[in-house]
Amino acid sequence: MRFRWDQPFPPEYEIPKPPSAWLYLAIFVVLLCIFAGGTILTWPKGKPVDSDEFLRTALALPVILSMALGVAIFLVAYDQPAHEAAVRNYTGWQLRKEWKRLVRSRIAVLDSVILVPEPDLAERMLKLEGQPPENLGKVMSLDGIVAGDGKSQRQVMLGKLLTPLMPKLVEAVRSDSFDIVLQCDDEEPAADVLATWKQLELPGVPRIRRISNDTDPEVAYVWFKDESHSYMDRTPKYRLVLAWHLHDAARNASPAASEAAVALLLGMPVLMQEKPDTKRQAWLLRQIVSEADQVDKSLGFLLRAEQVASGHIRHVWHARLKGLAQHSTVGAVRDADIKVEEHALDPAIGPQAPVARWLLPALAAKMAHFGQGGQLVALPHQQGVILNLVVREPDAVNLPWKNEYEFHRVPLYEFSFCVLFLAFVLMANPDKTWDTFSTVMTIGTGGLFLLMGAWRFFSVRVYSDDVWNRYG
């Protein structure tokens, strides 16, 4: 199933009501009158009526024929339509369940380290500790990130990012399924990462990948599956994302954005499937991307997907949004049926560099871990605006099961009809010995049963495939 946010779903097919019992009674009475009346009118005079032949033609034949017709009417009017509806509804239920599972695709934030110019930024932004900082338009620098003791500024910064994560990094490296993804504007940053890794005496030599600041990490579309043609091929169990923006003292130009650095240790889906009890801060849920003037629609899709109950979303974070993207995002959030507090990063710590695309999820994950509810994150994207939720735990897939979705492949009623029909035909045959007619009718009825049974069995695949082809 290819995931899409605007996934159409099949309608719920109505289960027909079975024919009234009065219909079967009427059929029996009519046939009984016809057969009994005809037998009485045509019965030879002087021939005793207490014979087997009289009972056969006047009573047994109408009883068997009325039962055969009753089963046939039940099959055509109820059982077959109910069977089709049950199969289609069950397949639709499966499709909805699979879509809800895909919409809850997620990556675990196992731990994070945030370096920003203002201390305790997340707590202050939510007014848990103090008041939000105000630095609108002010380009800020990180405190304590200076070169010294033979270490470059970048190595000092990397040491501060990696040191708190060392116990978990050791565990991640020992899993033999670990890599590092770098996103920054520095040239060849991998050498400093490896040097810092060695200085901290961390085991092994990690595989390092770098993506440019111009690249929007497609977490939802690449990281949830292996894609060998992408820069994220062979998704590991553990992934360490390191992103930063430091001022370049060698350049004479004034810096345009505040310094910041972030480390996110992520538990990828393969790890969380194998070890679902792995300790984590929060979950990054599947993101949705839309054009700037379509944010209201994308937010509507996100909320209707019920990754988490709308009432549990309490905060919205955004950074680097400008013009139409910012106004449409803020307006969409205000018009949505959610009560949230808005937190803009740029007024708090100055103009933001592309590192904000990782800084905001890290801040949101920290606050989700602190029990502050679901966090909505909005960031600029090449196509417009990207939205995603960060939550402590996503809501489980809750799709009620109905007894009407149950169906069976065993052709019980088809078998009953064929047996009753053959019994009527053989009993109505005036020739009391087994003849060619009896053989032909027996073979024909057996063939009819095989066809009806085969359709009963394979119709499940036919109806199911039809639903998946039209909606899947």
C-alpha positions as CSV (number, residue, x, y, z in Angstrom):
1,M,0.0,0.0,0.0
2,R,1.4,3.4,-1.1
3,F,0.8,5.9,1.7
4,R,-1.0,9.1,1.0
5,W,-2.5,11.6,3.4
6,D,-5.7,12.1,1.4
7,Q,-6.3,8.3,1.3
8,P,-9.9,7.5,0.0
9,F,-11.7,4.7,1.8
10,P,-14.4,2.4,0.5
11,P,-17.9,2.9,1.8
12,E,-19.4,0.6,4.3
13,Y,-21.5,-1.9,2.4
14,E,-24.8,-2.6,4.0
15,I,-25.6,-6.2,4.9
16,P,-29.1,-7.1,3.4
17,K,-31.8,-8.6,5.6
18,P,-32.7,-12.2,5.0
19,P,-36.0,-13.0,3.4
20,S,-39.0,-13.2,5.7
21,A,-40.0,-16.6,7.1
22,W,-43.4,-16.0,5.7
23,L,-42.0,-16.2,2.1
24,Y,-40.7,-19.7,2.8
25,L,-44.1,-20.7,4.3
26,A,-46.0,-19.3,1.4
27,I,-43.8,-21.2,-1.1
28,F,-44.3,-24.4,0.9
29,V,-48.1,-24.0,1.0
30,V,-48.4,-23.1,-2.7
31,L,-46.3,-26.1,-3.7
32,L,-48.1,-28.4,-1.3
33,C,-51.4,-27.4,-2.7
34,I,-50.2,-27.8,-6.3
35,F,-48.6,-31.3,-5.7
36,A,-51.3,-32.6,-3.3
37,G,-54.2,-31.3,-5.5
38,G,-52.7,-32.6,-8.6
39,T,-52.0,-36.0,-7.1
40,I,-55.6,-36.2,-5.8
41,L,-57.1,-35.1,-9.1
42,T,-55.0,-37.5,-11.2
43,W,-55.0,-40.4,-8.7
44,P,-56.5,-43.6,-10.3
45,K,-59.9,-44.6,-8.9
46,G,-59.8,-47.7,-6.7
47,K,-56.1,-47.3,-6.1
48,P,-55.3,-47.1,-2.3
49,V,-54.0,-43.7,-1.2
50,D,-52.0,-45.1,1.7
51,S,-49.2,-46.1,-0.7
52,D,-45.6,-44.8,-0.9
53,E,-46.2,-43.3,-4.3
54,F,-49.1,-41.1,-3.1
55,L,-47.0,-39.9,-0.2
56,R,-44.1,-39.3,-2.5
57,T,-46.0,-37.2,-5.0
58,A,-48.4,-35.4,-2.7
59,L,-46.1,-34.7,0.3
60,A,-42.4,-35.6,-0.1
61,L,-41.9,-33.9,-3.5
62,P,-43.4,-30.5,-2.4
63,V,-41.5,-30.6,0.8
64,I,-38.1,-31.2,-0.8
65,L,-38.8,-28.8,-3.7
66,S,-39.9,-26.0,-1.3
67,M,-36.7,-26.6,0.7
68,A,-34.5,-26.4,-2.4
69,L,-36.2,-23.2,-3.6
70,G,-36.0,-21.8,-0.1
71,V,-32.2,-22.4,0.0
72,A,-31.8,-21.0,-3.5
73,I,-33.8,-17.8,-2.6
74,F,-31.7,-17.5,0.6
75,L,-28.5,-17.8,-1.4
76,V,-29.4,-15.2,-4.0
77,A,-31.3,-12.8,-1.9
78,Y,-29.2,-12.8,1.2
79,D,-26.2,-15.1,1.6
80,Q,-24.3,-14.1,-1.5
81,P,-24.8,-10.3,-1.1
82,A,-24.0,-10.6,2.6
83,H,-20.9,-12.6,1.7
84,E,-19.7,-9.9,-0.8
85,A,-20.5,-7.1,1.7
86,A,-18.6,-8.9,4.5
87,V,-15.6,-9.5,2.3
88,R,-15.5,-5.9,1.0
89,N,-16.1,-4.4,4.5
90,Y,-13.4,-6.6,6.0
91,T,-11.0,-5.6,3.3
92,G,-11.9,-1.9,3.9
93,W,-11.3,-2.5,7.6
94,Q,-7.9,-3.9,6.7
95,L,-7.1,-0.9,4.4
96,R,-8.1,1.6,7.2
97,K,-6.0,-0.3,9.7
98,E,-3.0,-0.4,7.4
99,W,-3.3,3.3,6.7
100,K,-3.6,4.1,10.4
101,R,-0.5,2.0,11.0
102,L,1.5,3.8,8.2
103,V,0.3,7.3,9.4
104,R,1.8,6.4,12.8
105,S,5.2,5.6,11.3
106,R,7.7,7.1,13.7
107,I,11.3,7.4,14.8
108,A,12.3,7.4,18.5
109,V,14.3,10.1,20.0
110,L,16.4,8.2,22.5
111,D,18.4,11.1,23.8
112,S,19.4,14.6,22.8
113,V,21.8,17.4,23.6
114,I,21.0,21.0,22.7
115,L,23.5,23.9,22.6
116,V,21.8,27.3,22.3
117,P,22.8,30.8,23.3
118,E,20.1,30.9,26.0
119,P,20.2,28.4,28.9
120,D,17.1,26.2,29.6
121,L,15.5,27.4,26.4
122,A,12.8,24.8,26.2
123,E,11.7,25.2,29.8
124,R,11.7,29.0,29.5
125,M,9.8,29.0,26.2
126,L,7.0,27.1,28.0
127,K,7.3,29.2,31.1
128,L,8.2,26.2,33.2
129,E,11.3,28.0,34.5
130,G,11.4,31.7,34.1
131,Q,10.2,33.7,31.2
132,P,10.9,33.3,27.4
133,P,14.0,35.1,26.2
134,E,13.6,38.0,23.9
135,N,16.3,38.5,21.3
136,L,14.4,39.5,18.2
137,G,16.8,40.3,15.4
138,K,19.9,39.8,17.6
139,V,22.5,37.4,16.2
140,M,23.8,35.4,19.2
141,S,26.8,33.2,19.9
142,L,27.2,30.1,22.0
143,D,28.9,30.5,25.4
144,G,32.0,28.5,26.1
145,I,32.6,27.3,22.5
146,V,36.1,28.6,21.9
147,A,39.2,27.0,20.5
148,G,41.8,25.9,23.0
149,D,44.1,23.1,24.3
150,G,44.8,22.1,20.7
151,K,41.2,21.8,19.9
152,S,39.3,23.7,17.3
153,Q,36.1,25.5,18.0
154,R,34.2,22.8,16.2
155,Q,35.9,20.0,18.2
156,V,35.0,21.8,21.5
157,M,31.4,22.0,20.3
158,L,31.4,18.3,19.3
159,G,32.8,17.3,22.6
160,K,30.0,19.1,24.4
161,L,27.5,17.3,22.2
162,L,28.9,13.8,22.4
163,T,30.0,13.6,26.1
164,P,26.5,13.4,27.6
165,L,25.6,10.7,25.1
166,M,28.6,8.5,25.6
167,P,26.9,5.6,27.5
168,K,24.2,5.3,24.9
169,L,26.6,5.7,22.1
170,V,28.7,2.8,23.3
171,E,25.6,0.6,23.3
172,A,24.6,1.9,19.8
173,V,28.1,1.1,18.4
174,R,28.1,-2.4,19.9
175,S,24.9,-3.1,18.0
176,D,26.9,-3.0,14.7
177,S,24.1,-1.1,13.2
178,F,25.0,2.6,13.8
179,D,25.8,5.6,11.7
180,I,26.2,9.4,12.0
181,V,24.5,11.9,9.8
182,L,26.0,15.4,9.7
183,Q,24.2,18.5,8.5
184,C,26.1,21.8,8.6
185,D,27.6,24.4,6.4
186,D,31.2,23.5,7.2
187,E,33.6,21.9,4.8
188,E,34.6,18.3,5.5
189,P,33.4,18.2,9.1
190,A,33.8,14.4,9.4
191,A,37.5,14.7,10.3
192,D,36.7,16.7,13.4
193,V,33.9,14.2,14.4
194,L,36.3,11.3,14.1
195,A,39.0,13.2,16.1
196,T,36.5,14.0,18.9
197,W,35.2,10.4,18.8
198,K,38.8,9.2,19.3
199,Q,39.5,11.7,22.1
200,L,36.4,10.5,24.0
201,E,37.7,6.9,23.6
202,L,34.4,5.8,22.0
203,P,34.7,2.4,20.4
204,G,35.0,1.7,16.7
205,V,35.0,4.0,13.7
206,P,31.5,5.1,12.9
207,R,30.2,5.4,9.4
208,I,29.6,9.1,8.7
209,R,27.3,10.7,6.1
210,R,27.0,14.4,5.4
211,I,24.0,16.2,3.9
212,S,24.1,19.8,2.9
213,N,22.1,22.6,4.5
214,D,20.1,22.8,1.2
215,T,18.7,19.3,1.7
216,D,15.5,18.8,3.6
217,P,15.8,15.4,5.3
218,E,12.8,13.4,4.1
219,V,12.3,11.6,7.4
220,A,8.9,10.3,6.5
221,Y,9.6,9.1,3.1
222,V,13.2,7.8,3.3
223,W,14.0,6.9,6.9
224,F,11.0,4.6,7.3
225,K,12.3,2.2,4.7
226,D,15.6,1.3,3.0
227,E,16.3,3.0,-0.3
228,S,19.6,2.2,-1.7
229,H,19.5,5.1,-4.2
230,S,19.3,7.7,-1.4
231,Y,21.8,9.2,0.8
232,M,20.2,7.3,3.7
233,D,20.5,3.8,2.3
234,R,20.7,0.8,4.5
235,T,18.9,2.4,7.5
236,P,20.6,1.3,10.7
237,K,19.1,0.6,14.1
238,Y,20.7,3.7,15.7
239,R,21.4,7.0,14.0
240,L,23.1,10.0,15.5
241,V,22.2,13.3,13.9
242,L,24.7,16.1,14.5
243,A,23.8,19.5,13.2
244,W,25.2,22.9,14.0
245,H,25.8,26.4,12.9
246,L,29.0,28.2,14.1
247,H,30.2,31.7,13.1
248,D,33.2,31.6,10.8
249,A,35.7,34.0,12.3
250,A,37.8,33.7,9.1
251,R,35.1,35.5,7.1
252,N,34.9,39.2,7.4
253,A,31.1,39.3,6.7
254,S,28.8,39.7,9.7
255,P,27.0,36.5,10.7
256,A,23.4,36.3,9.6
257,A,22.1,33.7,12.0
258,S,22.7,32.8,15.7
259,E,24.9,29.9,16.6
260,A,23.3,26.6,17.7
261,A,24.2,22.9,17.8
262,V,22.2,19.8,18.5
263,A,22.7,16.1,18.7
264,L,19.8,13.6,18.3
265,L,20.3,9.9,19.0
266,L,17.5,8.3,17.1
267,G,16.1,4.8,17.4
268,M,15.1,3.8,13.9
269,P,12.0,1.6,13.2
270,V,14.0,-1.6,12.9
271,L,15.3,-1.1,16.5
272,M,12.0,-0.2,18.0
273,Q,10.4,-3.2,16.4
274,E,13.0,-5.5,17.9
275,K,13.2,-3.8,21.2
276,P,9.9,-1.9,21.8
277,D,10.8,-1.2,25.4
278,T,13.9,0.8,24.6
279,K,13.9,3.9,26.7
280,R,13.2,7.1,24.7
281,Q,12.4,10.7,25.2
282,A,9.7,11.0,22.6
283,W,8.6,10.0,19.1
284,L,9.0,11.9,15.8
285,L,5.8,11.1,13.9
286,R,5.3,11.0,10.1
287,Q,5.6,14.5,8.6
288,I,3.4,16.1,6.0
289,V,4.6,18.6,3.4
290,S,2.5,21.2,1.6
291,E,2.8,24.4,-0.3
292,A,2.8,27.5,1.8
293,D,-0.8,28.4,0.9
294,Q,-2.1,24.9,1.6
295,V,-1.0,24.6,5.2
296,D,-4.6,24.7,6.4
297,K,-5.3,21.6,4.4
298,S,-2.2,19.7,5.4
299,L,-2.9,20.5,9.1
300,G,-6.4,19.2,8.6
301,F,-5.0,16.0,7.2
302,L,-2.6,15.7,10.1
303,L,-5.3,16.2,12.7
304,R,-7.8,13.9,11.0
305,A,-5.2,11.2,10.9
306,E,-5.4,11.1,14.7
307,Q,-1.7,10.3,15.3
308,V,-2.5,11.6,18.7
309,A,-5.8,13.0,20.0
310,S,-6.2,16.7,19.1
311,G,-6.9,17.6,22.7
312,H,-3.4,16.3,23.6
313,I,-1.6,18.7,21.3
314,R,-0.7,21.6,23.6
315,H,2.2,23.5,21.9
316,V,3.3,24.5,18.4
317,W,6.9,25.4,17.5
318,H,8.1,27.2,14.4
319,A,11.3,28.8,13.1
320,R,12.6,30.3,9.9
321,L,9.1,30.7,8.5
322,K,8.7,33.9,6.5
323,G,6.0,35.7,4.6
324,L,3.2,33.6,3.4
325,A,4.6,30.4,5.0
326,Q,4.6,32.0,8.4
327,H,1.2,33.8,8.2
328,S,-0.6,30.7,6.7
329,T,0.9,28.4,9.3
330,V,0.0,30.6,12.2
331,G,-3.5,31.2,10.8
332,A,-4.1,27.5,10.2
333,V,-3.1,26.7,13.7
334,R,-5.4,29.4,15.1
335,D,-8.3,28.2,12.9
336,A,-7.9,24.6,13.8
337,D,-9.8,22.9,16.5
338,I,-6.9,22.7,18.9
339,K,-5.9,24.8,21.8
340,V,-2.1,25.3,21.7
341,E,0.5,27.8,22.8
342,E,2.7,29.2,20.1
343,H,6.5,29.3,20.4
344,A,8.6,31.0,17.8
345,L,12.3,30.4,18.0
346,D,13.6,33.4,16.0
347,P,12.3,36.1,18.5
348,A,13.8,34.0,21.4
349,I,17.4,33.4,20.2
350,G,17.7,35.5,17.0
351,P,17.7,34.6,13.3
352,Q,18.0,30.9,12.8
353,A,20.2,28.8,10.5
354,P,19.1,25.5,8.9
355,V,20.2,23.7,12.1
356,A,16.7,24.8,13.3
357,R,15.2,21.8,11.4
358,W,16.8,19.6,14.0
359,L,16.8,22.0,16.9
360,L,13.0,22.4,17.0
361,P,12.3,18.6,17.1
362,A,14.9,18.3,19.9
363,L,13.2,21.0,22.0
364,A,9.8,19.5,21.3
365,A,11.0,16.0,22.2
366,K,12.4,17.3,25.5
367,M,9.1,19.0,26.4
368,A,7.1,16.0,25.4
369,H,9.3,13.9,27.6
370,F,8.6,16.4,30.4
371,G,4.9,15.6,30.1
372,Q,3.9,18.8,28.3
373,G,1.7,17.0,25.8
374,G,2.0,16.7,22.0
375,Q,4.2,19.2,20.2
376,L,3.5,20.4,16.7
377,V,6.6,21.5,14.8
378,A,6.4,23.7,11.7
379,L,9.5,24.4,9.5
380,P,10.2,25.7,6.0
381,H,10.6,23.2,3.2
382,Q,11.6,23.4,-0.4
383,Q,7.9,22.8,-1.3
384,G,6.5,25.1,1.3
385,V,6.0,24.1,4.9
386,I,6.6,20.8,6.7
387,L,4.5,19.8,9.7
388,N,5.0,16.9,12.1
389,L,4.1,15.9,15.6
390,V,6.4,15.1,18.5
391,V,4.7,13.1,21.2
392,R,5.6,11.0,24.3
393,E,3.5,8.1,23.0
394,P,1.3,8.1,19.9
395,D,-2.3,6.9,20.1
396,A,-2.8,3.2,19.4
397,V,-4.7,2.2,16.3
398,N,-8.3,1.9,17.5
399,L,-10.5,0.5,14.7
400,P,-13.5,-1.2,16.1
401,W,-14.3,-4.7,14.8
402,K,-17.8,-5.6,13.7
403,N,-19.3,-9.1,13.6
404,E,-20.6,-8.2,10.1
405,Y,-17.0,-8.4,8.8
406,E,-16.9,-12.1,9.4
407,F,-17.4,-14.5,6.5
408,H,-16.7,-18.1,5.6
409,R,-15.5,-19.9,2.5
410,V,-17.2,-23.2,3.1
411,P,-20.2,-23.5,0.6
412,L,-22.7,-24.9,3.1
413,Y,-25.8,-23.5,1.5
414,E,-24.6,-24.3,-2.0
415,F,-24.1,-27.9,-0.9
416,S,-27.6,-28.0,0.7
417,F,-29.2,-26.7,-2.5
418,C,-27.5,-29.2,-4.7
419,V,-28.4,-32.1,-2.4
420,L,-32.0,-31.1,-2.2
421,F,-32.3,-30.4,-5.9
422,L,-30.8,-33.8,-6.8
423,A,-33.1,-35.5,-4.3
424,F,-36.1,-33.9,-5.9
425,V,-35.0,-34.8,-9.4
426,L,-34.3,-38.4,-8.5
427,M,-37.5,-38.8,-6.5
428,A,-39.6,-37.2,-9.3
429,N,-38.1,-39.7,-11.8
430,P,-40.9,-42.2,-12.6
431,D,-38.3,-44.8,-13.4
432,K,-37.6,-46.5,-10.1
433,T,-34.4,-48.0,-11.3
434,W,-31.1,-46.1,-11.7
435,D,-30.9,-45.0,-15.4
436,T,-28.9,-42.8,-17.7
437,F,-31.0,-39.8,-16.7
438,S,-30.2,-40.3,-13.0
439,T,-26.5,-40.6,-13.8
440,V,-26.5,-37.4,-16.0
441,M,-28.4,-35.4,-13.3
442,T,-26.0,-36.6,-10.6
443,I,-22.9,-35.7,-12.6
444,G,-24.5,-32.3,-13.6
445,T,-25.5,-31.5,-10.0
446,G,-22.0,-32.4,-8.8
447,G,-20.4,-30.2,-11.4
448,L,-22.8,-27.4,-10.4
449,F,-21.7,-27.8,-6.8
450,L,-18.0,-27.6,-7.8
451,L,-18.6,-24.4,-9.7
452,M,-20.6,-22.8,-6.9
453,G,-18.0,-23.9,-4.3
454,A,-15.2,-22.6,-6.4
455,W,-16.9,-19.2,-6.8
456,R,-17.5,-19.1,-3.0
457,F,-13.8,-19.7,-2.4
458,F,-12.3,-17.5,-5.0
459,S,-14.9,-14.7,-4.7
460,V,-13.1,-13.6,-1.5
461,R,-10.0,-12.9,-3.6
462,V,-12.0,-11.2,-6.3
463,Y,-13.9,-8.8,-4.0
464,S,-10.8,-8.1,-1.9
465,D,-8.6,-7.4,-4.9
466,D,-11.2,-5.1,-6.3
467,V,-11.2,-3.0,-3.1
468,W,-7.4,-2.8,-3.0
469,N,-7.1,-1.9,-6.7
470,R,-9.6,0.9,-6.3
471,Y,-8.5,2.3,-3.0
472,G,-5.2,0.8,-2.0
